[in-house]
Amino acid sequence: MRKKFTWRSYSVAGVFATIAVLIIVQMARIQTSAEAADFREEANRYKGWFESIYPARGEIYDRNGNLLAGNQTVYEVGVTLDEVENAQSIAEILSTVLDLDYVDILNSINNADEEQIYLILADYISAKEMAELKRIESDIEKDGDSRDNLAGLGFREHLARSYPEDAIASNVIGFVNRTERGYFGVEEKYNDLLAGVPVQVWVPADPNRVEESPQVPDGTTLILTLDRELQARTEEILDQSLYNYGAEAGTIVVMNPRNGEILAMASAPRLNLSNFSEYEQIFDNASEYNRAINMPYEPGSVMKILTMAAALDLGVVTPQTSYTDMGVYPVGGATIKNWDKKSWGVQDMTGCLEHSLNVCLAWIAVEMGTDNFYGYMNEFGLGHPTGIDLSGEASGRLKVPGDGDWYFVDLATNSFGQGVTATPIQLMMASSAIANDGQMVTPHILHGMLRNGTQYNFPPQSAGRPISKETANTLNEMLANSILGEDAVATIPGYRLAGKTGTAQIPTEYGWYSADETNASFIGWGPVDDPQFMIYVWLEKPTTSIWASKTAAPVFAKVAEESVRILNIPPDIIRIQYAAGQ
């Protein structure tokens, strides 16, 4: 009985052994057959991985076609792991040419996950470095030395953001990091338009088949309102002014008050966009990146033109209204004094502006009343963002009756720019109503865009009409006349300009104002009869003089001179004669 079962066991085992041998023979036949080569070739064709293909990022130009942000070809260096024959040779070549760590490269290759197909070793390699790598690879292939075999090493080119102007307009443009995300300025505000729509595709492992990757539409190209030449000159003037007057930082903005186009927007310090990794070494916080829109401050006497505009529009005063300045004005339990602690006697309203009398403007605000004063300031846009198309715009703050920290004395101090915060761009938008027949314009940086070969331009946008045309023209004349007095350093030969200084004490963390540190500002525009530029100057903590008339006003004049030259604005007499047909 036992022999019978033993025989059966041997029989079954023999059958299974025979089947196993046949399977092995069949596997060997399949692998060595002509069809096997076809199968292997077909498998290799499907060897690869899924990857997001990003479009070429849209370029950025100034209004005259100067490239401000573009793209350059860079290279990714990697290895197809199952094709690597000599990891040591690859590590040695890359460490030598690209200044990478030999041990790190070697460990990355040798310790890669088993399921990993492709390993990136370096990226954003310059064309010069790439040329050197390819030269070495070619030399090794010619020599045929297996000890230096670079099998498995591959290169893939792609685009990276480039900034040919480096720091020029950097506070406006912003930058793109290596994750292809825009930060600050235009790059962040219009990131989706510039970036385009990425596509998920299958990428073949064979670098010779890279042309099989589908093409995706490029991102949208943007055309800015900036004038590259005026921008560069404005930045030079700002940098020199910070040095001349010992100021910590500053900003200068040039805008067309008729349509809100930003022609130049300089801020210092600035970032070299080709080295955006230095951001943290230059700025303590994001609000410093573009002071013109990101950093509200107490502007001081430049606010007086808005107070006067409101009073004229209401009919509370006229240019001829007489006011006897005694040097002090009691209000809300406090006493308002002039900047020089002196009395100026009898003045008309132009005199109040020319001598920048706090007492006179405080009296005007009280005569207007809280509802009227704050109603007009709200219409001028204070306390609200302008809507400029740059990222990170701040709103500033206008305290109003009903706020827990508002007191009646604030009505008086707000009238001359103390206790209220605003950005330069907010004050420019508000003042555009005075230069533009009562019509306020929204400041903007985007002139147009290119998409699918077609250019689309954007029309100016109105921001409201806070004052009448008559009020605007009246105040224009008052400011043009007042600038000829104490602020005569802000004038330029051949052109009639209007403007106002602002010297503001800086509030301390203890709740009072510093007597030794100020913000010096100036806002002005011209030509008065046909304003084509508006300029705002803000110098932070100048040390040679705390007064705007000694610092910001002459800076305004320098920028105005460059503006009329670069924008090709003829002197007044020539324009007037031309308009008259002479």
Residue pairs with C-beta under 8 A, 6 or more apart in sequence:
30 36
44 205
44 206
45 204
47 117
47 204
47 205
47 206
48 117
48 202
48 203
48 204
48 205
48 206
49 117
49 118
49 202
49 203
49 205
50 200
50 201
50 202
50 203
51 200
51 201
51 202
51 203
52 198
52 199
52 200
52 201
53 198
53 199
53 200
53 201
53 213
53 214
53 216
54 180
54 195
54 196
54 198
54 216
55 195
55 196
55 197
55 198
55 216
55 217
55 218
55 219
56 71
56 159
56 196
56 218
56 219
57 71
57 159
57 161
57 176
57 180
57 194
57 195
57 196
57 218
57 219
58 193
58 194
58 195
58 196
58 218
58 219
58 220
58 221
58 222
58 450
59 67
59 69
59 70
59 71
59 221
59 222
60 67
60 68
60 69
60 70
60 173
60 186
60 187
60 194
60 221
60 222
60 224
61 67
61 68
61 221
61 222
61 223
61 224
62 68
62 169
62 223
62 224
62 226
62 227
62 228
62 231
63 223
63 224
63 225
63 226
63 227
63 447
64 227
64 228
64 229
66 165
66 228
67 164
67 165
68 163
68 164
68 165
68 168
68 169
68 173
68 224
68 226
68 228
69 161
69 162
69 163
69 173
69 186
69 187
69 273
70 161
70 162
70 163
70 164
71 159
71 160
71 161
71 162
72 159
72 160
72 161
72 162
73 127
73 157
73 158
73 159
73 160
74 123
74 124
74 125
74 126
74 127
74 157
74 158
74 159
74 160
75 123
75 124
75 125
75 126
75 127
75 129
75 130
75 155
75 156
75 157
75 158
76 120
76 122
76 123
76 124
76 125
76 155
76 156
76 157
76 158
77 94
77 98
77 120
77 121
77 122
77 123
77 125
77 133
77 153
77 154
77 155
78 118
78 119
78 120
78 121
78 153
78 154
78 156
79 90
79 109
79 118
79 119
79 121
79 152
79 153
79 154
80 117
80 118
80 152
80 154
80 205
81 109
81 112
81 116
81 117
81 118
81 119
81 152
82 117
82 152
83 151
83 152
84 90
84 109
84 151
84 152
84 153
85 146
85 149
85 151
85 152
86 146
86 147
86 148
86 149
86 150
86 151
87 106
87 109
87 110
88 106
89 147
89 148
89 149
89 150
90 105
90 109
90 121
90 150
90 152
90 153
91 102
91 103
91 105
91 106
91 109
92 102
93 133
93 136
93 148
93 150
94 100
94 105
94 121
94 122
94 133
95 101
95 102
95 105
97 129
97 132
97 133
97 136
98 122
98 125
98 129
98 133
100 121
100 122
105 121
108 119
108 121
109 119
109 121
112 119
117 205
118 154
118 205
123 178
124 160
124 178
125 133
130 155
130 157
133 155
134 155
137 150
137 153
140 148
140 149
140 150
154 207
155 207
156 207
156 210
160 178
161 175
161 176
162 274
163 170
163 173
163 175
163 273
163 274
165 228
165 273
166 272
166 273
166 274
167 235
167 270
167 271
167 272
167 273
168 228
168 231
168 232
168 235
169 226
169 228
169 231
169 265
170 185
170 270
170 271
170 272
170 273
171 184
171 185
171 265
171 266
171 267
171 270
171 271
171 289
171 290
171 291
171 292
172 185
172 186
172 224
172 226
172 231
172 262
172 265
172 290
172 390
172 445
173 185
173 186
173 187
173 273
174 182
174 183
174 184
174 185
174 186
174 187
174 188
174 189
174 391
175 182
175 183
175 184
175 187
175 271
175 273
175 276
176 182
176 183
176 187
177 183
177 276
180 195
181 191
182 188
182 189
182 190
182 191
182 194
182 195
183 276
184 286
184 289
184 290
184 391
184 392
185 289
185 290
185 390
185 391
186 222
186 224
186 389
186 390
186 445
186 446
187 194
188 391
188 392
189 389
189 390
189 391
190 220
190 222
190 389
190 446
193 219
193 220
193 222
193 449
194 219
194 220
194 222
195 219
196 216
196 217
196 218
196 219
196 220
197 216
197 217
198 216
199 214
199 216
201 213
201 214
203 210
203 213
204 210
204 212
204 213
217 452
220 449
220 450
220 451
221 449
221 450
221 451
222 446
222 448
222 449
222 450
223 446
223 447
223 448
223 449
223 450
223 455
224 445
224 446
224 447
225 256
225 261
225 262
225 263
225 444
225 445
225 446
225 447
226 262
226 263
226 264
226 265
226 445
227 263
227 264
227 566
227 567
229 566
230 254
230 263
230 264
230 562
230 563
230 566
230 567
231 263
231 264
231 265
231 266
233 264
233 562
233 566
234 252
234 254
234 264
234 266
234 559
234 562
235 266
235 268
235 270
237 252
237 266
237 555
237 558
237 559
237 562
238 250
238 251
238 252
238 266
238 267
238 268
238 555
239 268
241 247
241 250
241 539
241 551
241 555
241 558
242 248
242 249
242 250
242 268
242 539
244 544
245 520
245 539
245 542
245 543
245 544
245 545
245 551
246 542
246 543
246 544
247 520
247 539
247 540
247 541
247 542
247 543
247 551
248 540
248 541
249 267
249 268
249 269
249 288
249 291
249 540
250 267
250 268
250 291
250 537
250 538
250 539
250 540
251 265
251 266
251 267
251 268
251 290
251 291
251 292
251 424
251 536
251 537
251 538
252 264
252 265
252 266
252 535
252 536
252 537
252 538
252 555
252 559
253 262
253 264
253 265
253 266
253 292
253 424
253 425
253 428
253 535
253 536
254 262
254 263
254 264
254 265
254 533
254 534
254 535
254 559
254 563
255 261
255 262
255 263
255 428
255 432
255 443
255 533
255 534
255 535
255 536
256 263
256 532
256 533
256 534
257 428
257 431
257 432
257 435
257 436
257 441
257 525
257 531
257 533
257 534
258 435
258 436
258 441
258 460
258 531
258 532
259 441
259 460
260 429
260 432
260 441
260 442
260 443
260 444
260 460
260 461
260 463
261 444
261 447
261 460
262 388
262 443
262 444
262 445
263 533
263 563
263 567
265 290
265 292
265 445
267 289
267 290
267 291
267 292
269 282
269 283
269 288
270 282
271 278
271 279
271 282
271 283
271 289
272 278
283 289
286 294
286 392
287 294
287 295
287 392
287 394
288 294
288 295
289 392
290 390
290 392
291 423
291 424
291 538
292 423
292 424
292 425
292 536
293 388
293 390
293 392
293 393
293 394
293 423
293 424
293 425
294 392
294 393
294 394
294 423
295 394
295 423
296 394
296 395
296 396
296 397
296 421
296 422
296 423
296 426
297 421
297 422
297 423
297 504
297 519
297 538
298 417
298 418
298 419
298 420
298 421
298 504
298 505
298 506
298 507
298 519
299 417
299 420
299 421
299 422
299 427
299 502
299 504
299 519
299 521
299 538
300 416
300 417
300 418
300 502
300 503
300 504
300 505
300 518
300 519
300 521
300 548
301 339
301 356
301 358
301 416
301 417
301 500
301 501
301 502
301 503
301 504
301 548
302 417
302 427
302 500
302 501
302 502
302 521
302 522
302 523
303 414
303 415
303 416
303 417
303 420
303 422
303 427
303 502
304 352
304 353
304 356
304 361
304 415
304 416
304 417
304 500
305 353
305 431
305 434
305 475
305 479
305 500
305 523
306 376
306 377
306 380
306 382
306 430
306 431
307 361
307 364
307 365
307 373
307 415
307 416
308 317
308 349
308 352
308 353
308 361
308 364
308 475
308 478
309 376
309 380
309 433
309 434
309 466
309 467
309 471
309 472
309 475
310 368
310 372
310 373
310 376
310 377
310 467
311 317
311 364
311 365
311 367
311 368
312 318
312 319
312 349
312 467
312 471
312 474
312 475
313 376
313 466
313 467
313 468
313 471
314 368
314 372
314 376
316 364
316 367
316 368
316 372
317 349
317 364
317 367
318 349
319 348
319 349
319 350
319 474
319 477
319 478
320 348
320 349
321 348
321 349
322 346
322 347
322 348
323 346
323 347
323 348
323 349
323 352
323 360
323 363
324 345
324 346
324 347
325 338
325 343
325 344
325 345
325 346
325 347
325 352
325 357
325 359
325 360
326 343
326 359
327 337
327 338
327 341
327 342
327 343
327 344
327 359
328 335
328 336
328 337
328 343
328 359
329 335
329 336
329 337
329 358
329 359
329 362
329 363
329 412
330 336
331 362
331 366
331 408
331 409
331 411
331 412
332 407
332 408
332 409
332 410
332 411
332 412
333 408
333 409
334 409
334 412
336 358
336 359
336 362
336 412
336 413
337 358
337 359
338 344
338 357
338 358
338 359
339 356
339 358
339 503
344 351
344 355
344 357
347 355
347 357
347 360
349 360
349 478
350 478
350 481
350 482
351 357
351 482
352 360
352 361
352 364
353 478
353 479
353 482
353 500
354 481
354 482
354 483
354 485
354 486
354 487
355 485
355 486
356 416
356 486
356 500
356 501
356 503
358 416
361 415
361 416
362 412
362 413
362 415
362 416
364 415
365 373
365 411
365 412
365 414
365 415
366 411
366 412
368 376
370 401
370 408
370 411
373 411
373 414
373 415
374 398
374 400
374 401
376 466
376 467
377 383
377 398
377 414
377 420
378 384
378 398
378 400
379 464
379 466
380 430
380 433
380 440
380 466
381 426
381 429
381 430
381 440
381 463
381 464
382 396
382 398
382 420
382 422
382 426
382 430
383 395
383 396
383 397
383 398
384 395
384 426
385 393
385 394
385 395
385 426
386 393
386 425
386 426
386 429
386 442
386 443
386 463
387 393
387 442
387 463
388 425
388 442
388 443
388 444
388 445
389 444
389 445
389 446
390 445
393 423
393 425
394 423
396 420
396 421
396 422
396 423
396 426
397 420
397 421
398 414
398 420
398 422
399 405
399 406
399 410
399 414
399 419
399 420
400 406
410 419
413 419
414 420
417 502
417 504
418 504
418 505
418 513
424 521
424 536
424 538
425 443
425 536
427 523
427 536
428 443
428 523
428 534
428 536
429 440
429 441
429 442
429 443
429 463
430 440
430 466
431 523
431 525
431 534
432 439
432 440
432 441
432 463
432 534
433 439
433 440
433 464
433 465
433 466
433 467
433 472
434 467
434 472
434 475
434 476
434 479
434 498
435 472
435 476
435 498
435 525
435 531
435 534
436 472
436 531
437 469
437 472
437 473
438 465
438 466
438 467
438 468
438 469
438 470
438 471
438 472
439 462
439 465
440 462
440 463
440 464
440 465
440 466
441 460
441 461
441 462
441 463
442 460
442 461
442 462
442 463
444 458
444 460
444 461
446 458
447 457
447 458
448 455
448 456
448 457
448 458
449 455
449 456
450 456
467 475
476 498
476 528
477 528
479 498
479 499
479 500
480 496
480 497
480 498
480 528
482 500
483 490
483 491
483 497
483 498
483 499
483 500
483 524
484 491
486 549
487 499
487 500
487 501
487 522
487 549
487 553
489 549
489 553
489 554
489 557
490 497
490 499
490 501
490 522
490 524
490 553
490 554
490 556
490 557
490 560
491 497
491 557
492 557
492 560
492 561
492 564
494 571
494 572
494 573
495 526
495 527
495 560
495 564
495 569
495 571
495 572
496 526
496 527
496 528
496 529
496 572
497 524
497 525
497 526
497 527
497 528
497 560
498 524
498 525
498 526
498 528
499 522
499 523
499 524
499 525
499 553
499 556
500 522
500 523
500 524
501 520
501 521
501 522
501 547
501 548
501 549
501 552
501 553
502 519
502 520
502 521
502 522
502 523
502 548
502 552
503 518
503 519
503 520
503 521
503 546
503 547
503 548
503 549
504 518
504 519
504 521
505 513
505 514
505 515
505 517
505 518
506 513
506 514
506 517
506 518
506 519
506 541
507 513
507 514
508 514
516 546
517 541
517 546
518 541
518 542
518 546
518 547
518 548
519 538
519 539
519 540
519 541
520 537
520 538
520 539
520 542
520 546
520 547
520 548
520 551
520 552
521 536
521 537
521 538
521 539
521 548
521 552
522 535
522 536
522 537
522 548
522 552
522 553
522 555
522 556
523 534
523 535
523 536
523 537
524 534
524 535
524 556
524 560
525 531
525 533
525 534
525 535
526 532
526 533
526 560
526 564
527 569
527 572
527 575
529 572
529 575
529 576
530 575
532 567
532 569
533 560
533 563
533 564
533 567
533 569
535 556
535 559
535 560
535 563
537 552
537 555
537 556
537 559
538 552
539 548
539 551
539 552
539 555
542 551
544 550
544 551
545 551
563 569
569 575
570 578
